[in-house]
């Protein structure tokens, strides 16, 4: 039995359309940074509760006479040649739900502005708390003996939930707090910002940052009306 010409043409059209869609998806959804040949990055990884999401940001600053970007200071009223760029990193390369692995760029390709990495920050969240166990690494104004080297083990230990009631508005709120450690040494207070020498970073640099739940850790969202 011969197939109608219109049916054959319709099938061919759908096949061609499918190939075109696949090509567009490949074009507009490139592989994540860190999976391409030539990507230069450091690795930040560690263990975490399986319900936790970890997001990273890399912030670059630069300037100079050749810079094609400008910055305005509200304090002085001056305009200078300066640039700022922030890259958000969400892709998790770990295949284990109890761990994570982020690949953070440490070099900028904007050579006109001499961009340098000045800050790496992490945001941690789950369904109960939008942000906890955050950590920030910054470039120091001056490199000294006290400046941390890029080989370090960071930890957020005893991450526990606390729920309290706001009497004035009759609503409940909750958050998660953690204790911060570096190389097994507990940091005082709520300090979660450290200086490190970014100039020592290379493609082999690995920073371990573990997020460890305490006995009162909570994953489930809370009802602000009942506190449950």
C-alpha positions as a Markdown table, in Angstrom:
| # | Residue | x | y | z |
|---|---|---|---|---|
| 1 | Unk | 0.0 | 0.0 | 0.0 |
| 2 | Unk | 1.4 | 3.4 | -1.0 |
| 3 | Unk | 1.4 | 6.1 | 1.5 |
| 4 | Unk | -0.2 | 9.5 | 0.6 |
| 5 | Unk | 2.3 | 12.1 | -0.5 |
| 6 | Unk | 1.0 | 14.6 | 2.0 |
| 7 | Unk | 1.6 | 12.1 | 4.9 |
| 8 | Unk | 5.2 | 11.5 | 3.7 |
| 9 | Unk | 5.8 | 15.2 | 3.5 |
| 10 | Unk | 4.3 | 15.8 | 7.0 |
| 11 | Unk | 6.6 | 13.1 | 8.5 |
| 12 | Unk | 9.6 | 14.6 | 6.8 |
| 13 | Unk | 8.7 | 18.1 | 8.1 |
| 14 | Unk | 8.4 | 16.8 | 11.7 |
| 15 | Unk | 11.8 | 15.0 | 11.4 |
| 16 | Unk | 13.4 | 18.2 | 10.1 |
| 17 | Unk | 11.7 | 20.3 | 12.8 |
| 18 | Unk | 12.9 | 17.9 | 15.5 |
| 19 | Unk | 16.5 | 18.1 | 14.3 |
| 20 | Unk | 16.2 | 21.9 | 14.3 |
| 21 | Unk | 14.8 | 22.0 | 17.8 |
| 22 | Unk | 17.6 | 19.7 | 19.1 |
| 23 | Unk | 20.1 | 22.0 | 17.4 |
| 24 | Unk | 18.6 | 25.1 | 19.1 |
| 25 | Unk | 18.6 | 23.4 | 22.5 |
| 26 | Unk | 22.2 | 22.6 | 22.1 |
| 27 | Unk | 23.0 | 26.2 | 21.0 |
| 28 | Unk | 21.1 | 28.0 | 23.7 |
| 29 | Unk | 21.8 | 25.6 | 26.5 |
| 30 | Unk | 25.5 | 25.2 | 26.5 |
| 31 | Unk | 27.3 | 22.9 | 28.8 |
| 32 | Unk | 27.8 | 24.4 | 32.3 |
| 33 | Unk | 31.1 | 26.1 | 33.1 |
| 34 | Unk | 33.6 | 23.7 | 34.3 |
| 35 | Unk | 32.7 | 20.9 | 31.9 |
| 36 | Unk | 34.3 | 22.5 | 28.8 |
| 37 | Unk | 37.9 | 22.0 | 27.6 |
| 38 | Unk | 39.9 | 25.1 | 28.5 |
| 39 | Unk | 37.7 | 26.1 | 31.5 |
| 40 | Unk | 39.9 | 27.3 | 34.3 |
| 41 | Unk | 38.4 | 26.9 | 37.8 |
| 42 | Unk | 39.0 | 26.0 | 41.4 |
| 43 | Unk | 36.8 | 23.3 | 43.1 |
| 44 | Unk | 34.8 | 23.8 | 46.2 |
| 45 | Unk | 33.1 | 20.7 | 47.5 |
| 46 | Unk | 32.0 | 18.9 | 50.7 |
| 47 | Unk | 29.3 | 17.0 | 52.4 |
| 48 | Unk | 25.9 | 18.4 | 53.1 |
| 49 | Unk | 22.4 | 17.4 | 54.2 |
| 50 | Unk | 20.6 | 15.9 | 51.1 |
| 51 | Unk | 17.9 | 18.7 | 51.2 |
| 52 | Unk | 20.4 | 21.5 | 51.0 |
| 53 | Unk | 21.2 | 23.6 | 47.9 |
| 54 | Unk | 24.6 | 25.4 | 47.6 |
| 55 | Unk | 25.1 | 28.4 | 45.3 |
| 56 | Unk | 28.3 | 30.2 | 44.6 |
| 57 | Unk | 29.3 | 33.7 | 43.4 |
| 58 | Unk | 32.6 | 34.9 | 42.0 |
| 59 | Unk | 33.0 | 38.7 | 42.0 |
| 60 | Unk | 35.7 | 40.4 | 39.9 |
| 61 | Unk | 36.9 | 44.1 | 40.0 |
| 62 | Unk | 39.1 | 46.0 | 37.6 |
| 63 | Unk | 39.9 | 49.3 | 36.0 |
| 64 | Unk | 42.6 | 51.3 | 34.2 |
| 65 | Unk | 43.0 | 53.6 | 31.3 |
| 66 | Unk | 42.1 | 51.0 | 28.7 |
| 67 | Unk | 38.9 | 49.9 | 30.6 |
| 68 | Unk | 35.8 | 50.5 | 28.6 |
| 69 | Unk | 33.5 | 50.5 | 31.7 |
| 70 | Unk | 32.8 | 53.4 | 34.0 |
| 71 | Unk | 31.9 | 53.8 | 37.7 |
| 72 | Unk | 30.3 | 56.8 | 39.4 |
| 73 | Unk | 30.9 | 57.6 | 43.0 |
| 74 | Unk | 28.0 | 59.2 | 44.8 |
| 75 | Unk | 30.3 | 60.4 | 47.6 |
| 76 | Unk | 32.8 | 62.3 | 45.4 |
| 77 | Unk | 30.8 | 62.8 | 42.2 |
| 78 | Unk | 33.7 | 61.4 | 40.2 |
| 79 | Unk | 33.5 | 59.1 | 37.3 |
| 80 | Unk | 36.4 | 56.6 | 37.0 |
| 81 | Unk | 37.2 | 53.8 | 34.6 |
| 82 | Unk | 36.2 | 50.7 | 36.6 |
| 83 | Unk | 34.4 | 47.5 | 36.2 |
| 84 | Unk | 32.7 | 44.9 | 38.3 |
| 85 | Unk | 31.5 | 41.5 | 37.2 |
| 86 | Unk | 29.7 | 38.8 | 39.2 |
| 87 | Unk | 29.3 | 35.2 | 38.1 |
| 88 | Unk | 26.7 | 33.0 | 39.7 |
| 89 | Unk | 27.5 | 29.2 | 39.9 |
| 90 | Unk | 24.6 | 26.8 | 40.5 |
| 91 | Unk | 25.5 | 23.7 | 38.6 |
| 92 | Unk | 26.4 | 20.8 | 41.1 |
| 93 | Unk | 28.9 | 18.3 | 39.6 |
| 94 | Unk | 28.4 | 15.9 | 42.4 |
| 95 | Unk | 26.3 | 12.8 | 41.7 |
| 96 | Unk | 25.7 | 12.1 | 45.4 |
| 97 | Unk | 22.8 | 13.9 | 47.0 |
| 98 | Unk | 24.7 | 14.0 | 50.3 |
| 99 | Unk | 27.6 | 16.1 | 48.8 |
| 100 | Unk | 28.1 | 18.9 | 46.4 |
| 101 | Unk | 30.8 | 20.2 | 44.0 |
| 102 | Unk | 31.0 | 23.7 | 42.5 |
| 103 | Unk | 33.5 | 24.8 | 40.0 |
| 104 | Unk | 34.4 | 28.5 | 40.5 |
| 105 | Unk | 36.2 | 30.6 | 37.8 |
| 106 | Unk | 39.2 | 32.4 | 39.2 |
| 107 | Unk | 40.3 | 34.2 | 36.1 |
| 108 | Unk | 38.6 | 36.9 | 34.1 |
| 109 | Unk | 38.8 | 37.2 | 30.3 |
| 110 | Unk | 38.1 | 41.0 | 30.4 |
| 111 | Unk | 41.8 | 41.9 | 29.8 |
| 112 | Unk | 41.0 | 45.6 | 29.0 |
| 113 | Unk | 39.9 | 46.2 | 32.6 |
| 114 | Unk | 42.5 | 44.0 | 34.2 |
| 115 | Unk | 39.8 | 42.1 | 36.2 |
| 116 | Unk | 40.8 | 40.3 | 39.3 |
| 117 | Unk | 38.9 | 37.9 | 41.6 |
| 118 | Unk | 38.1 | 39.8 | 44.8 |
| 119 | Unk | 35.4 | 37.7 | 46.5 |
| 120 | Unk | 33.9 | 34.2 | 46.5 |
| 121 | Unk | 30.7 | 33.7 | 48.4 |
| 122 | Unk | 28.4 | 30.8 | 49.1 |
| 123 | Unk | 24.7 | 30.7 | 49.8 |
| 124 | Unk | 23.1 | 27.7 | 51.5 |
| 125 | Unk | 19.4 | 27.1 | 51.7 |
| 126 | Unk | 16.7 | 24.5 | 52.2 |
| 127 | Unk | 12.9 | 24.5 | 52.4 |
| 128 | Unk | 13.0 | 25.8 | 56.0 |
| 129 | Unk | 15.6 | 28.6 | 55.8 |
| 130 | Unk | 16.4 | 30.7 | 52.7 |
| 131 | Unk | 19.9 | 31.4 | 53.8 |
| 132 | Unk | 22.2 | 29.8 | 56.4 |
| 133 | Unk | 25.8 | 28.5 | 56.6 |
| 134 | Unk | 26.9 | 31.2 | 54.2 |
| 135 | Unk | 30.6 | 31.8 | 53.8 |
| 136 | Unk | 32.7 | 34.5 | 52.1 |
| 137 | Unk | 36.3 | 34.5 | 51.0 |
| 138 | Unk | 37.8 | 37.9 | 50.2 |
| 139 | Unk | 41.0 | 39.3 | 48.7 |
| 140 | Unk | 43.0 | 41.1 | 51.5 |
| 141 | Unk | 44.1 | 44.7 | 51.0 |
| 142 | Unk | 47.6 | 43.5 | 51.8 |
| 143 | Unk | 48.9 | 39.9 | 51.8 |
| 144 | Unk | 50.5 | 39.0 | 55.2 |
| 145 | Unk | 51.6 | 35.9 | 57.0 |
| 146 | Unk | 48.1 | 35.8 | 58.5 |
| 147 | Unk | 46.4 | 35.7 | 55.1 |
| 148 | Unk | 44.9 | 32.2 | 54.6 |
| 149 | Unk | 46.4 | 30.0 | 52.0 |
| 150 | Unk | 43.9 | 28.4 | 49.5 |
| 151 | Unk | 44.5 | 25.0 | 51.1 |
| 152 | Unk | 41.9 | 24.9 | 53.9 |
| 153 | Unk | 39.1 | 22.9 | 55.4 |
| 154 | Unk | 36.0 | 24.9 | 56.2 |
| 155 | Unk | 33.0 | 23.6 | 58.2 |
| 156 | Unk | 29.6 | 24.7 | 59.3 |
| 157 | Unk | 28.9 | 22.3 | 62.3 |
| 158 | Unk | 25.9 | 21.9 | 64.5 |
| 159 | Unk | 23.5 | 23.5 | 62.0 |
| 160 | Unk | 20.3 | 23.6 | 64.1 |
| 161 | Unk | 16.9 | 25.2 | 63.7 |
| 162 | Unk | 15.4 | 27.7 | 66.1 |
| 163 | Unk | 11.7 | 28.8 | 66.0 |
| 164 | Unk | 10.4 | 31.8 | 67.9 |
| 165 | Unk | 7.2 | 33.9 | 68.0 |
| 166 | Unk | 6.9 | 37.6 | 67.3 |
| 167 | Unk | 4.4 | 38.6 | 70.0 |
| 168 | Unk | 3.6 | 42.0 | 68.3 |
| 169 | Unk | 2.3 | 40.4 | 65.1 |
| 170 | Unk | 1.3 | 37.0 | 66.4 |
| 171 | Unk | 3.5 | 35.2 | 63.8 |
| 172 | Unk | 6.2 | 32.6 | 64.0 |
| 173 | Unk | 9.7 | 32.7 | 62.4 |
| 174 | Unk | 12.5 | 30.3 | 62.2 |
| 175 | Unk | 16.1 | 30.0 | 61.0 |
| 176 | Unk | 19.1 | 27.8 | 61.1 |
| 177 | Unk | 22.4 | 28.7 | 62.8 |
| 178 | Unk | 25.7 | 27.0 | 62.6 |
| 179 | Unk | 29.2 | 27.1 | 64.2 |
| 180 | Unk | 32.0 | 27.9 | 61.8 |
| 181 | Unk | 35.3 | 26.1 | 61.8 |
| 182 | Unk | 38.5 | 26.4 | 59.8 |
| 183 | Unk | 41.0 | 23.5 | 59.9 |
| 184 | Unk | 39.1 | 22.2 | 63.0 |
| 185 | Unk | 39.5 | 25.5 | 64.8 |
| 186 | Unk | 36.2 | 27.2 | 65.8 |
| 187 | Unk | 35.8 | 30.8 | 64.8 |
| 188 | Unk | 34.6 | 33.3 | 67.4 |
| 189 | Unk | 31.0 | 34.6 | 67.3 |
| 190 | Unk | 29.2 | 34.6 | 63.9 |
| 191 | Unk | 32.3 | 35.4 | 61.9 |
| 192 | Unk | 31.9 | 33.9 | 58.4 |
| 193 | Unk | 34.3 | 36.1 | 56.3 |
| 194 | Unk | 37.9 | 35.2 | 55.7 |
| 195 | Unk | 40.8 | 36.6 | 53.7 |
| 196 | Unk | 42.8 | 34.4 | 51.3 |
| 197 | Unk | 45.4 | 34.8 | 48.7 |
| 198 | Unk | 43.6 | 34.4 | 45.4 |
| 199 | Unk | 46.8 | 34.8 | 43.5 |
| 200 | Unk | 47.9 | 31.3 | 44.6 |
| 201 | Unk | 44.8 | 29.7 | 43.0 |
| 202 | Unk | 45.4 | 27.3 | 40.1 |
| 203 | Unk | 43.4 | 24.6 | 38.3 |
| 204 | Unk | 44.3 | 22.1 | 41.0 |
| 205 | Unk | 43.1 | 24.2 | 44.0 |
| 206 | Unk | 40.4 | 22.4 | 46.0 |
| 207 | Unk | 38.7 | 24.0 | 49.0 |
| 208 | Unk | 36.6 | 21.7 | 51.2 |
| 209 | Unk | 33.5 | 23.2 | 52.8 |
| 210 | Unk | 31.4 | 20.8 | 54.8 |
| 211 | Unk | 27.9 | 21.6 | 56.0 |
| 212 | Unk | 26.9 | 19.3 | 58.9 |
| 213 | Unk | 23.5 | 19.1 | 60.4 |
| 214 | Unk | 23.0 | 19.1 | 64.2 |
| 215 | Unk | 20.4 | 17.2 | 66.2 |
| 216 | Unk | 17.9 | 20.0 | 65.8 |
| 217 | Unk | 18.4 | 20.5 | 62.1 |
| 218 | Unk | 15.1 | 21.0 | 60.2 |
| 219 | Unk | 14.3 | 20.4 | 56.5 |
| 220 | Unk | 10.5 | 21.0 | 56.4 |
| 221 | Unk | 9.0 | 24.4 | 55.8 |
| 222 | Unk | 7.3 | 26.1 | 58.7 |
| 223 | Unk | 3.8 | 27.6 | 58.9 |
| 224 | Unk | 4.2 | 31.2 | 60.2 |
| 225 | Unk | 0.7 | 31.1 | 61.6 |
| 226 | Unk | 1.2 | 28.0 | 63.8 |
| 227 | Unk | 4.9 | 27.6 | 64.1 |
| 228 | Unk | 4.7 | 24.0 | 63.0 |
